[in-house]
């Protein structure tokens, strides 16, 4: 059997992925406080790479990994050329537009929208026929809405608690998201037996 290399997004999604794999009989020995960026399953059939969420599909597309686990929100935003094999039903969240009120604010100029999801935001508002100015941020998106750097924000929410604690409201839902198992095009054919077996285990 050939070893499969899987890129995982560090953080909560990786914890959920490891929990899922363990529950399906794929024993993974990973120490939470470890600084190692590469580790293996106990039987050696799987090798895992710990990368940033935004980089998972890049590693898979560029032959750095055979498979990856990434949120549909990130996959949609980055538009990488990978096979989306299955919805793992973990890492569930919603991409939303949020602001200080439940409606879009009246603004004499273009609506300013802060987000890290530039492509998703651009396409969403274009379909609505709204011209916007996007302010790209890499973290603490809510802050931009709170202090008025932007008229509204586009971000992911799971429970909505962070928005509530910062006095923000959901204006519109853009799309639901969960984690998908994705594959490199070449690996899907050269390691099809191993990938098919893994998919069956994860069902």
TORMARTOR-581491 format. One record per residue: residue number from 0; x, y, z of N, C-alpha, C, CB in turn. Coordinates in pm, 1 decimal. Each point is the difference from the previous one (the first is absolute). Last residue first. Glycine has a CB too. Example, Ala and Ser with C-alpha at 12.3 -4.5 7.8 and 13.67 -1.06 7.14 Angstrom:
REM TORMARTOR-581491
[loti 1 [1285.0 -225.0 708.0] [82.0 119.0 6.0] [-77.0 109.0 73.0] [118.4 -62.8 -214.5]];
[loti 0 [-89.4 -509.2 207.5] [-89.0 119.0 0.0] [90.0 120.0 0.0] [-189.2 -117.3 124.6]];
END
This chain:
REM TORMARTOR-581491
[loti 202 [-1680.3 733.8 547.4] [-145.5 13.1 -25.2] [-80.0 -26.1 127.9] [34.7 -72.7 -239.6]];
[loti 201 [453.6 25.2 182.2] [-51.0 127.2 52.1] [-149.5 18.3 -18.9] [220.8 95.1 -46.8]];
[loti 200 [23.7 -479.2 -121.0] [14.7 3.1 145.6] [-66.6 123.9 60.9] [214.9 -127.4 -23.0]];
[loti 199 [-194.6 85.8 -446.7] [-93.6 -99.8 55.0] [4.2 -0.9 152.7] [28.9 -139.9 -207.0]];
[loti 198 [283.5 407.9 -21.2] [-134.2 56.6 -13.5] [-103.5 -94.5 61.1] [70.6 121.9 -209.8]];
[loti 197 [373.8 -273.9 179.7] [-14.1 103.5 103.0] [-140.9 60.1 -1.9] [246.2 51.0 -18.7]];
[loti 196 [-133.3 -358.7 -317.8] [-9.1 -70.4 128.4] [-22.0 100.8 113.1] [150.5 -184.8 -87.1]];
[loti 195 [-66.3 353.7 -342.3] [-134.0 -61.0 5.4] [-22.2 -70.0 134.1] [3.5 -30.8 -250.4]];
[loti 194 [425.9 201.4 160.7] [-95.3 109.5 22.0] [-142.1 -54.2 13.7] [149.1 156.3 -129.3]];
[loti 193 [197.3 -459.1 19.4] [17.2 48.1 136.9] [-102.3 109.9 33.6] [245.6 -56.9 -13.7]];
[loti 192 [-234.9 -108.7 -428.7] [-38.8 -109.0 91.2] [5.2 46.9 145.7] [87.4 -169.8 -165.2]];
[loti 191 [65.6 460.8 -182.7] [-145.3 -11.6 7.1] [-46.9 -105.5 99.0] [-8.0 74.1 -234.7]];
[loti 190 [443.5 158.5 79.3] [-22.8 -59.1 132.4] [-149.7 -22.6 23.3] [208.3 113.6 87.8]];
[loti 189 [-52.4 64.6 -500.7] [114.5 -85.7 33.2] [-15.4 -69.2 135.7] [143.1 151.3 -136.3]];
[loti 188 [-481.5 157.8 -24.2] [11.6 -114.5 -91.7] [113.4 -95.0 40.0] [-90.7 144.5 -183.0]];
[loti 187 [7.3 250.7 431.3] [-130.6 -66.3 -5.3] [5.2 -123.4 -89.9] [-112.9 221.0 39.6]];
[loti 186 [485.4 77.6 -5.5] [-10.0 -97.8 109.5] [-130.8 -77.9 -5.4] [143.2 148.3 140.6]];
[loti 185 [-79.1 212.4 -444.0] [86.7 -114.4 -33.0] [-13.9 -109.2 105.6] [162.2 154.0 -117.0]];
[loti 184 [-402.8 251.1 191.3] [-46.0 -69.1 -121.8] [81.7 -125.4 -30.9] [-75.4 220.2 -88.1]];
[loti 183 [0.7 -43.3 592.1] [84.4 39.3 -112.4] [-42.1 -82.8 -121.7] [195.0 62.4 154.8]];
[loti 182 [-550.3 24.9 250.1] [110.6 -81.7 -50.4] [74.8 68.2 -113.1] [-126.2 -202.5 66.0]];
[loti 181 [-229.6 283.1 410.8] [33.6 30.9 -139.3] [123.3 -78.1 -42.5] [-99.9 229.7 23.9]];
[loti 180 [-323.9 -191.5 369.5] [122.6 -72.1 -33.0] [27.0 26.4 -147.5] [-39.0 -181.9 178.4]];
[loti 179 [-241.9 523.0 158.2] [0.3 -99.3 -107.4] [135.6 -69.5 -8.3] [-170.0 135.3 -126.5]];
[loti 178 [-158.2 179.5 502.4] [129.7 -46.9 -48.8] [-15.4 -110.4 -104.3] [100.2 60.3 220.5]];
[loti 177 [-462.9 343.2 -158.9] [50.0 -107.4 86.1] [128.5 -50.5 -63.6] [-234.7 -66.3 81.0]];
[loti 176 [-171.5 499.8 -129.0] [129.4 -62.0 -25.5] [26.8 -113.9 97.9] [84.5 218.0 -89.1]];
[loti 175 [-488.3 152.9 -153.9] [37.9 -92.8 107.3] [133.8 -63.0 -36.5] [-243.9 -47.4 58.6]];
[loti 174 [75.1 551.4 -223.8] [6.8 -142.8 -31.0] [34.9 -80.8 124.4] [68.2 54.5 -235.1]];
[loti 173 [-225.4 418.7 231.1] [50.7 -18.1 -136.8] [1.3 -147.6 -37.7] [140.6 206.9 24.0]];
[loti 172 [-447.2 120.9 327.1] [83.8 -119.6 -10.0] [42.4 -15.8 -145.6] [-118.4 -112.2 196.7]];
[loti 171 [-13.4 586.7 77.3] [-35.5 -101.7 -99.2] [92.9 -119.4 10.2] [-88.3 177.7 -151.8]];
[loti 170 [76.5 158.6 491.2] [-85.6 68.0 -97.0] [-50.9 -100.7 -103.3] [127.5 216.5 33.6]];
[loti 169 [54.4 -250.4 500.6] [5.4 -59.7 -133.6] [-99.8 74.2 -89.6] [67.7 -228.9 94.5]];
[loti 168 [175.5 475.5 328.9] [-113.7 -84.0 -38.4] [22.4 -59.4 -139.5] [-154.2 141.3 142.8]];
[loti 167 [452.5 88.3 319.5] [-24.7 -10.3 -144.4] [-114.4 -97.5 -27.1] [242.6 52.2 -47.5]];
[loti 166 [5.0 79.0 475.8] [-109.0 87.7 -41.6] [-28.5 0.6 -148.6] [57.8 136.5 191.1]];
[loti 165 [257.7 -411.5 79.2] [55.6 124.1 -53.3] [-107.0 92.9 -58.2] [209.7 -124.8 -48.1]];
[loti 164 [-307.9 -306.8 234.2] [80.4 64.0 103.9] [59.8 133.4 -45.6] [51.3 -226.7 89.1]];
[loti 163 [-293.6 -42.3 -400.9] [-89.1 51.2 104.9] [78.7 77.4 106.5] [-156.3 -193.5 -40.8]];
[loti 162 [394.6 -34.3 -299.6] [-72.1 116.2 -53.5] [-82.0 66.5 109.4] [-9.4 -107.9 -226.5]];
[loti 161 [218.6 -293.4 337.4] [99.1 108.7 -13.6] [-65.0 126.3 -54.1] [180.9 -169.2 -38.5]];
[loti 160 [-441.4 -229.9 67.9] [26.7 60.7 131.1] [97.1 118.2 -8.4] [-41.0 -223.1 103.4]];
[loti 159 [-131.7 -103.4 -445.3] [-42.6 139.6 -5.1] [29.2 76.0 128.5] [-175.8 -68.7 -158.1]];
[loti 158 [275.6 -402.0 -3.8] [-110.5 19.2 95.4] [-55.9 142.3 -6.0] [103.2 -173.5 148.8]];
[loti 157 [207.7 68.2 -478.5] [-47.2 -135.5 32.8] [-117.2 10.9 96.3] [231.9 -97.8 -34.3]];
[loti 156 [4.5 428.9 -374.0] [-50.5 -14.4 136.5] [-39.1 -146.0 20.8] [-82.8 241.7 5.8]];
[loti 155 [400.7 103.6 -366.5] [-66.3 -126.4 34.2] [-47.8 3.9 144.8] [143.3 -124.1 -166.9]];
[loti 154 [-106.1 562.7 -175.0] [84.4 -90.3 78.1] [-76.5 -130.1 25.2] [119.8 196.3 109.7]];
[loti 153 [-134.3 345.7 -318.7] [-34.3 -134.9 -44.2] [95.8 -93.5 71.0] [-87.2 78.0 -228.7]];
[loti 152 [-113.4 455.1 341.7] [107.4 -98.8 -16.8] [-56.1 -127.1 -62.9] [123.7 95.0 199.1]];
[loti 151 [-239.0 483.3 -179.7] [-39.1 -134.8 41.7] [116.2 -94.4 -25.9] [-244.4 46.6 -49.2]];
[loti 150 [308.1 414.2 15.0] [-144.1 9.5 23.8] [-56.3 -134.3 45.3] [-16.2 182.2 -172.3]];
[loti 149 [534.1 -37.5 279.9] [-84.3 -46.1 -110.6] [-146.7 16.4 37.2] [177.6 -164.3 -72.6]];
[loti 148 [135.5 327.0 365.0] [94.0 -4.5 -112.9] [-74.8 -42.2 -126.5] [193.2 -56.1 155.8]];
[loti 147 [-374.5 98.8 308.3] [-42.8 79.2 -114.5] [100.9 10.2 -113.1] [-134.6 124.8 158.3]];
[loti 146 [124.5 -377.9 281.4] [57.2 134.9 7.4] [-35.4 86.8 -120.3] [185.2 -95.6 132.8]];
[loti 145 [-352.2 -361.4 -98.0] [-25.0 65.2 129.2] [47.9 145.3 -0.2] [21.5 -222.9 113.0]];
[loti 144 [62.6 -69.1 -482.5] [-140.1 39.3 5.7] [-32.1 78.4 125.0] [-56.1 -199.3 -132.8]];
[loti 143 [486.5 21.9 77.5] [-20.0 99.4 -106.0] [-144.1 50.2 -0.7] [179.9 -109.8 -136.7]];
[loti 142 [-53.4 -248.1 424.5] [47.0 130.0 48.9] [-25.7 110.4 -101.9] [174.9 -116.8 135.1]];
[loti 141 [-251.1 -348.9 -234.7] [-108.7 66.0 73.7] [37.9 141.2 43.5] [-76.2 -223.9 78.9]];
[loti 140 [393.8 -74.8 -281.2] [-85.9 68.3 -97.4] [-109.8 79.2 71.5] [46.8 -181.3 -169.7]];
[loti 139 [392.1 -75.2 299.6] [-85.0 91.5 77.9] [-89.7 84.5 -90.9] [176.9 7.5 178.2]];
[loti 138 [196.1 -202.6 -472.0] [-47.2 -47.4 130.0] [-80.2 107.1 70.3] [197.2 -150.4 17.2]];
[loti 137 [-9.5 202.5 -456.2] [43.2 -138.1 20.9] [-45.5 -56.7 134.5] [195.8 48.3 -144.4]];
[loti 136 [-382.9 342.3 -249.9] [64.4 -18.9 129.9] [35.4 -147.7 16.2] [-128.1 196.1 100.5]];
[loti 135 [-48.0 193.5 -500.5] [49.5 -133.8 31.7] [73.5 -1.1 133.5] [18.8 -49.4 -244.7]];
[loti 134 [-422.2 343.7 3.1] [116.9 21.7 85.2] [48.3 -137.7 43.1] [-81.8 229.8 81.8]];
[loti 133 [-245.6 -34.0 -509.6] [42.0 -106.4 91.7] [126.0 42.1 76.0] [-100.7 -174.0 -153.4]];
[loti 132 [-343.8 418.1 -95.7] [144.4 14.8 16.5] [41.9 -103.6 103.6] [-1.3 251.2 -59.6]];
[loti 131 [-446.1 -246.6 -300.6] [59.0 9.6 133.6] [149.1 30.0 -6.5] [-172.4 -159.0 84.0]];
[loti 130 [-345.4 128.2 -363.9] [141.2 35.8 -14.9] [58.2 22.0 139.4] [-40.4 106.1 -229.2]];
[loti 129 [-396.7 -417.1 51.1] [49.7 104.3 90.5] [149.6 23.0 -22.8] [-176.3 -61.6 170.7]];
[loti 128 [-150.0 -275.8 -358.0] [5.5 126.4 -73.4] [48.5 116.0 84.5] [-183.4 -83.6 -139.8]];
[loti 127 [141.8 -401.2 236.3] [-105.0 85.7 53.6] [-5.5 135.2 -73.1] [27.6 -113.1 223.0]];
[loti 126 [306.5 -202.0 -326.6] [-128.6 -63.5 -34.2] [-117.8 83.3 49.7] [110.3 -225.1 10.1]];
[loti 125 [321.7 360.3 110.7] [-17.1 20.5 -144.8] [-133.5 -58.1 -45.5] [250.6 -7.0 -34.1]];
[loti 124 [-105.9 -65.4 478.2] [-57.2 133.6 -18.7] [-20.3 33.3 -148.3] [110.5 71.9 213.2]];
[loti 123 [86.8 -491.9 -105.4] [-130.5 10.7 65.6] [-65.4 135.1 -26.3] [79.9 -157.0 176.6]];
[loti 122 [367.0 71.5 -327.4] [-101.3 -70.8 -80.1] [-139.4 15.8 59.1] [174.3 -164.6 -69.7]];
[loti 121 [190.4 346.1 311.5] [-12.6 68.5 -128.4] [-111.9 -62.1 -84.8] [245.5 57.1 8.4]];
[loti 120 [-124.8 -269.2 398.4] [-68.0 127.8 22.8] [-28.7 72.0 -130.7] [112.5 17.3 221.4]];
[loti 119 [143.9 -411.9 -232.6] [-137.6 -32.4 38.9] [-81.3 128.4 15.2] [79.1 -210.0 117.0]];
[loti 118 [382.9 261.6 -195.4] [-70.3 -52.6 -118.2] [-146.6 -30.7 29.2] [216.0 -95.5 -79.8]];
[loti 117 [68.2 246.6 441.2] [-13.9 101.5 -104.7] [-83.6 -50.4 -118.7] [221.9 93.9 69.8]];
[loti 116 [-141.7 -210.2 448.3] [-57.4 -75.1 -111.8] [-30.2 94.4 -116.3] [-98.5 -168.8 160.5]];
[loti 115 [250.6 311.3 262.3] [114.7 -72.2 -55.7] [-46.2 -82.3 -121.1] [112.0 -10.3 229.3]];
[loti 114 [-326.0 499.1 -34.8] [-5.0 -146.0 -7.3] [135.7 -58.8 -36.6] [-240.6 14.5 -65.0]];
[loti 113 [-106.5 468.9 111.0] [125.6 -59.0 47.3] [-12.0 -151.7 1.0] [48.4 204.3 140.5]];
[loti 112 [-302.0 228.1 -410.6] [-15.4 -133.6 57.9] [136.5 -56.2 37.3] [-209.1 -38.8 -136.0]];
[loti 111 [-85.3 519.5 -17.1] [131.5 -53.6 35.6] [-19.6 -131.5 73.7] [100.7 232.8 13.7]];
[loti 110 [-404.3 56.7 -390.5] [-2.6 -74.8 125.5] [139.4 -56.4 25.4] [-246.6 -57.9 -29.5]];
[loti 109 [178.7 510.3 -266.8] [0.6 -146.7 -7.0] [-1.8 -60.4 139.9] [125.1 10.2 -217.8]];
[loti 108 [-316.9 463.6 239.0] [100.0 -50.0 -95.9] [-10.6 -151.9 -6.9] [156.0 195.7 47.7]];
[loti 107 [-442.8 44.3 238.7] [-1.4 85.4 -118.9] [100.0 -44.7 -106.7] [-70.7 187.7 146.3]];
[loti 106 [-204.7 -502.1 215.7] [128.3 67.7 -13.6] [0.5 81.8 -128.1] [116.3 -183.3 128.7]];
[loti 105 [-433.4 -136.2 243.7] [-4.6 95.7 -110.6] [133.1 72.3 -4.7] [-251.7 29.0 20.6]];
[loti 104 [207.9 -537.9 175.9] [-6.2 143.0 32.9] [-10.3 86.1 -126.4] [134.2 -44.8 208.0]];
[loti 103 [-330.2 -465.2 -138.0] [114.4 71.5 -56.2] [-11.2 148.4 33.9] [19.5 -169.2 -187.7]];
[loti 102 [-247.7 -161.1 534.1] [-14.6 36.2 -141.5] [125.7 69.3 -49.5] [-248.7 21.5 28.3]];
[loti 101 [182.0 -156.2 425.4] [-41.8 -121.5 -71.4] [-21.2 25.3 -149.4] [-107.4 -80.5 210.9]];
[loti 100 [478.6 349.2 97.6] [-145.8 -12.2 -6.4] [-34.8 -124.8 -79.4] [-30.1 251.4 15.1]];
[loti 99 [479.6 -147.7 55.5] [-52.6 53.0 126.0] [-152.8 -2.9 4.9] [201.8 145.3 15.8]];
[loti 98 [42.7 -510.3 -327.5] [23.7 141.7 24.5] [-62.7 42.6 131.5] [7.5 42.0 -246.4]];
[loti 97 [116.7 -487.0 -146.4] [-42.5 47.5 132.0] [33.4 147.9 16.8] [33.5 -230.8 95.1]];
[loti 96 [-74.0 -235.1 -453.6] [23.7 144.7 2.2] [-52.6 47.0 135.5] [-19.1 29.0 -258.4]];
[loti 95 [204.9 -548.1 162.3] [-108.1 98.4 13.1] [48.1 142.6 -25.0] [-110.4 -151.7 163.4]];
[loti 94 [207.9 -427.3 -179.5] [58.7 126.6 -42.6] [-113.6 102.2 -2.2] [184.6 -114.6 -139.6]];
[loti 93 [-141.6 -345.1 449.0] [-73.6 73.1 -102.3] [74.0 128.4 -33.5] [-218.0 -97.8 80.2]];
[loti 92 [335.2 -439.7 130.8] [-13.8 142.9 26.3] [-78.5 64.2 -114.5] [218.4 3.3 131.1]];
[loti 91 [20.6 -513.2 70.4] [-114.6 70.3 -59.5] [-5.8 146.6 43.4] [-124.7 -217.0 -5.2]];
[loti 90 [439.8 -192.7 63.4] [40.0 137.2 -27.0] [-112.0 83.5 -59.5] [229.7 -82.1 -32.6]];
[loti 89 [-296.7 -421.2 -61.7] [63.2 60.2 117.8] [36.6 143.6 -36.6] [90.8 -225.8 83.3]];
[loti 88 [-268.5 -125.6 -388.6] [-99.6 43.5 99.4] [61.7 43.6 133.3] [-160.0 -155.5 -107.9]];
[loti 87 [350.0 4.6 -338.3] [28.5 -72.5 124.4] [-95.8 36.7 114.1] [238.7 -9.4 -70.7]];
[loti 86 [-251.5 -9.8 -493.6] [-27.9 90.3 111.4] [17.9 -79.4 129.3] [-163.0 140.9 -139.5]];
[loti 85 [421.4 -258.1 -340.2] [-113.8 -23.9 89.0] [-10.5 105.8 108.1] [21.4 -242.7 -44.3]];
[loti 84 [269.4 263.4 -366.6] [-41.3 -139.6 7.7] [-123.1 -24.6 87.0] [235.9 -56.8 -35.5]];
[loti 83 [11.2 443.8 -287.7] [-72.6 -1.5 127.2] [-65.2 -137.4 12.5] [-42.5 253.8 -4.4]];
[loti 82 [494.9 -87.2 -283.5] [-125.3 -76.6 2.6] [-62.7 10.6 138.5] [87.4 -160.1 -176.1]];
[loti 81 [228.9 553.9 -50.6] [5.9 -126.4 74.4] [-134.9 -71.0 -11.6] [171.9 95.7 162.0]];
[loti 80 [70.4 382.2 -290.8] [-38.3 -109.6 -89.0] [21.8 -133.8 70.4] [59.1 139.4 -202.8]];
[loti 79 [-187.4 363.6 429.3] [110.9 -86.1 -41.0] [-52.6 -118.2 -82.3] [131.0 67.4 206.4]];
[loti 78 [-330.6 370.3 23.1] [-20.8 -54.7 -135.3] [119.5 -81.9 -49.8] [-147.1 195.3 -48.0]];
[loti 77 [31.1 82.1 471.8] [131.0 -14.2 -64.0] [-3.5 -61.4 -139.6] [91.1 -21.3 225.9]];
[loti 76 [-492.7 94.6 50.6] [74.7 126.1 -6.7] [126.6 -13.1 -84.1] [-90.3 60.2 224.5]];
[loti 75 [-173.1 -443.0 -129.6] [-73.0 89.4 -90.2] [77.0 129.4 -21.2] [-217.1 -99.0 76.7]];
[loti 74 [385.7 -205.2 238.2] [11.7 -56.5 -134.5] [-66.6 90.5 -103.5] [4.2 -230.8 98.8]];
[loti 73 [-50.5 339.2 357.1] [137.6 25.4 -43.8] [20.7 -51.5 -142.6] [80.4 -15.3 239.0]];
[loti 72 [-496.9 -71.1 -37.6] [17.1 145.5 -11.5] [138.1 34.6 -55.1] [-158.6 33.1 192.1]];
[loti 71 [50.1 -479.2 -81.0] [-52.8 37.2 -131.0] [14.0 150.9 -22.2] [-161.9 -193.8 9.2]];
[loti 70 [507.1 -63.4 315.5] [-137.3 49.3 -0.4] [-42.4 40.7 -140.3] [27.5 77.3 236.2]];
[loti 69 [345.8 -464.3 -152.7] [-15.9 145.6 2.1] [-147.1 37.2 -3.2] [220.7 27.6 -115.4]];
[loti 68 [182.9 -444.3 105.7] [-129.8 24.9 64.0] [-11.4 150.9 16.1] [-2.3 -226.4 124.0]];
[loti 67 [295.0 -129.0 -477.6] [-5.3 109.2 96.1] [-138.1 8.1 60.9] [175.6 124.9 -126.9]];
[loti 66 [206.7 -459.4 -194.8] [-133.8 38.0 44.9] [8.7 119.0 94.3] [-79.1 -237.6 -25.0]];
[loti 65 [468.9 81.5 -186.6] [-96.4 -74.5 -83.4] [-142.0 47.5 27.6] [152.9 -200.0 -1.6]];
[loti 64 [294.3 517.4 48.1] [-81.1 -96.3 74.9] [-96.0 -69.0 -97.1] [17.1 139.5 213.4]];
[loti 63 [295.4 159.7 -380.5] [63.7 -8.9 130.9] [-72.9 -98.4 89.6] [78.0 235.4 -23.3]];
[loti 62 [-185.0 -81.0 -442.2] [63.0 -131.7 22.5] [76.1 -10.4 131.8] [18.3 -20.3 -244.8]];
[loti 61 [-305.8 398.2 79.3] [140.2 3.1 -40.2] [77.6 -126.9 26.6] [-10.8 237.2 41.2]];
[loti 60 [-457.2 -173.6 80.7] [10.6 30.4 -143.1] [144.3 -11.3 -49.2] [-198.1 152.0 20.9]];
[loti 59 [120.7 -202.0 442.7] [-61.0 -110.8 -75.0] [15.1 22.7 -150.3] [-164.8 -38.1 187.3]];
[loti 58 [310.5 377.2 106.7] [84.8 -118.5 15.4] [-53.5 -116.5 -83.7] [62.3 75.6 232.2]];
[loti 57 [-326.5 306.4 -215.5] [122.9 30.5 -74.3] [96.2 -118.1 6.8] [-28.4 245.9 49.0]];
[loti 56 [-371.5 -249.9 205.7] [-24.6 -31.4 -141.6] [122.5 27.4 -87.0] [-241.2 53.5 35.0]];
[loti 55 [272.7 57.0 430.0] [-28.7 -143.2 -18.9] [-13.5 -34.6 -148.3] [-115.4 -4.6 223.2]];
[loti 54 [186.9 451.4 -5.4] [104.1 -66.0 -79.2] [-29.0 -147.3 -31.3] [159.8 157.1 103.7]];
[loti 53 [-427.7 151.8 173.5] [2.1 53.6 -135.7] [97.9 -72.9 -91.6] [-63.3 219.0 95.5]];
[loti 52 [35.4 -329.1 372.6] [-122.8 -38.0 -70.3] [2.2 44.5 -145.7] [-123.7 15.0 215.9]];
[loti 51 [590.8 -113.1 16.1] [-106.8 98.0 18.9] [-120.5 -40.2 -83.9] [168.5 183.2 46.2]];
[loti 50 [141.2 -585.7 106.9] [18.1 123.7 -75.2] [-110.6 100.0 35.1] [111.6 -128.6 -187.2]];
[loti 49 [128.4 -391.7 293.3] [-77.0 105.6 65.6] [31.0 132.8 -69.0] [1.8 -125.5 222.1]];
[loti 48 [5.3 -420.9 -377.2] [73.8 125.8 -1.2] [-88.0 105.8 65.8] [128.4 -64.0 -212.0]];
[loti 47 [-95.6 -516.3 210.9] [-74.6 125.1 8.4] [94.0 120.5 1.9] [-182.7 -120.0 122.9]];
[loti 46 [139.3 -441.1 -283.1] [91.2 103.4 49.2] [-76.0 132.2 -5.2] [209.8 -125.8 -80.2]];
[loti 45 [-338.6 -440.2 79.1] [-31.5 140.0 -25.4] [105.0 91.5 59.8] [-241.9 -56.9 -4.2]];
[loti 44 [268.6 -417.3 40.7] [-61.2 10.4 -134.1] [-30.5 144.6 -38.1] [-98.6 -227.1 32.2]];
[loti 43 [287.9 28.5 397.4] [91.5 51.0 -102.4] [-59.4 15.6 -139.1] [175.4 -104.8 130.1]];
[loti 42 [-366.3 -26.5 321.8] [37.3 -110.2 -89.7] [89.6 44.7 -115.2] [-214.2 -109.7 59.1]];
[loti 41 [49.3 423.0 268.5] [74.9 -104.5 72.0] [44.9 -114.0 -90.9] [-129.8 57.7 203.3]];
[loti 40 [79.3 428.6 -414.7] [-94.1 -87.5 69.6] [81.3 -113.0 62.0] [-193.0 57.5 -159.4]];
[loti 39 [456.2 403.0 88.6] [-59.9 -112.4 -72.8] [-107.8 -69.2 82.0] [215.1 -31.6 -121.4]];
[loti 38 [45.5 558.7 51.2] [-16.9 -117.1 85.9] [-75.1 -107.2 -78.6] [-1.3 144.1 210.6]];
[loti 37 [244.9 396.9 -236.4] [-29.8 -124.8 -72.0] [-15.2 -111.9 103.0] [128.4 77.3 -208.0]];
[loti 36 [-24.2 358.6 344.1] [-85.6 35.5 -112.7] [-38.8 -121.8 -84.6] [108.6 224.7 -2.5]];
[loti 35 [38.7 -117.2 551.8] [29.7 -73.8 -122.8] [-100.4 36.9 -108.2] [98.8 -189.4 133.7]];
[loti 34 [-79.5 326.0 338.2] [29.9 99.5 -103.3] [34.3 -67.5 -133.1] [82.0 157.8 178.1]];
[loti 33 [-408.7 -304.3 277.0] [118.0 -24.7 -82.2] [18.7 110.4 -104.4] [-29.7 -246.9 35.5]];
[loti 32 [-331.4 167.7 301.2] [95.2 109.9 18.8] [128.1 -16.1 -82.6] [-92.0 27.4 228.9]];
[loti 31 [-266.2 -360.2 -239.6] [-58.5 132.8 -23.7] [100.5 114.6 7.8] [-210.0 -89.9 91.3]];
[loti 30 [306.8 -420.8 -248.7] [2.9 74.2 125.8] [-40.0 144.3 -25.7] [180.3 -151.2 91.3]];
[loti 29 [-295.8 -332.4 -354.7] [48.5 137.6 -13.4] [-8.1 71.1 134.5] [-73.3 6.1 -241.4]];
[loti 28 [-20.8 -490.7 -34.7] [68.1 34.9 124.5] [58.9 139.3 -14.8] [52.2 -243.4 50.2]];
[loti 27 [-465.2 -69.6 -282.6] [97.7 106.6 -21.5] [57.0 40.1 134.3] [-120.8 82.5 -206.6]];
[loti 26 [-195.0 -498.6 -52.3] [66.9 48.0 121.6] [108.8 101.9 -32.0] [-48.5 -219.3 109.1]];
[loti 25 [-415.5 39.7 -330.0] [131.0 41.2 -51.8] [74.5 65.7 116.2] [-88.1 33.3 -240.7]];
[loti 24 [-373.5 -191.9 259.9] [98.6 -107.9 11.8] [135.5 31.5 -59.0] [-187.6 -153.0 -5.8]];
[loti 23 [-206.0 444.2 54.8] [-20.4 -94.1 -111.1] [104.8 -110.9 -0.6] [-101.6 185.4 -132.8]];
[loti 22 [107.7 174.7 447.6] [-131.6 -63.6 18.5] [-30.3 -103.2 -108.7] [-79.4 209.5 110.2]];
[loti 21 [475.1 59.5 -133.4] [9.1 -95.9 111.3] [-130.6 -76.0 18.9] [167.7 148.5 111.1]];
[loti 20 [-162.0 199.7 -428.7] [81.9 -113.6 -45.2] [9.4 -107.0 108.4] [131.9 154.6 -148.0]];
[loti 19 [-349.3 250.0 261.3] [-77.3 -77.0 -98.2] [76.4 -124.9 -44.2] [-110.1 212.3 -78.2]];
[loti 18 [332.8 93.4 356.9] [-106.7 -67.2 75.7] [-83.3 -88.5 -92.2] [-7.4 192.2 162.7]];
[loti 17 [327.7 85.5 -359.7] [66.2 -109.7 71.6] [-102.3 -81.1 78.9] [211.7 135.7 15.8]];
[loti 16 [-370.3 250.7 -227.4] [39.4 -100.6 -99.9] [63.9 -120.7 67.0] [33.6 181.4 -169.8]];
[loti 15 [-144.1 197.5 431.1] [-121.1 -71.0 -40.3] [31.9 -112.4 -98.3] [-132.2 209.6 36.2]];
[loti 14 [483.1 74.6 92.6] [-43.6 -78.0 116.4] [-123.7 -83.7 -34.5] [93.4 177.2 154.2]];
[loti 13 [59.2 127.3 -474.6] [91.3 -113.9 9.5] [-39.8 -90.2 116.9] [185.8 138.7 -100.4]];
[loti 12 [-419.8 263.5 45.0] [-36.2 -95.9 -105.1] [90.8 -122.3 3.7] [-83.7 188.7 -141.9]];
[loti 11 [170.2 177.6 436.7] [-119.3 -76.2 38.3] [-36.7 -105.7 -103.3] [-80.8 199.6 123.7]];
[loti 10 [577.6 -44.3 -182.3] [-106.3 62.0 79.0] [-116.6 -94.2 25.7] [66.6 217.9 -95.1]];
[loti 9 [264.6 -225.5 -352.3] [26.7 8.4 144.1] [-114.3 70.8 72.7] [247.2 2.9 -46.7]];
[loti 8 [-283.9 -294.1 -408.9] [0.4 139.9 43.2] [18.6 5.6 150.7] [-150.0 66.5 -192.3]];
[loti 7 [336.2 -460.7 -155.2] [-104.8 37.4 95.6] [14.2 146.3 39.3] [-8.4 -236.1 86.2]];
[loti 6 [166.9 -157.0 -490.1] [20.7 133.3 56.4] [-119.2 36.1 89.1] [138.1 70.1 -202.1]];
[loti 5 [84.0 -564.7 40.0] [-120.8 81.9 15.2] [34.0 132.6 66.2] [-140.8 -207.3 16.4]];
[loti 4 [353.8 -265.5 -290.1] [35.1 121.8 72.0] [-121.2 92.3 0.3] [245.1 -22.1 -64.4]];
[loti 3 [-163.4 -542.4 13.4] [-69.5 120.1 -43.3] [44.3 118.4 85.6] [-197.7 -137.7 -77.5]];
[loti 2 [428.9 -368.0 -78.3] [-34.5 95.0 106.0] [-67.7 123.1 -60.7] [194.4 -81.7 141.1]];
[loti 1 [-215.0 -430.1 -347.9] [73.7 126.1 -4.8] [-46.3 91.9 112.6] [27.7 -22.9 -249.7]];
[loti 0 [-21.8 -537.4 224.3] [-84.4 120.6 0.0] [87.7 125.4 0.0] [-183.1 -124.7 123.3]];
END
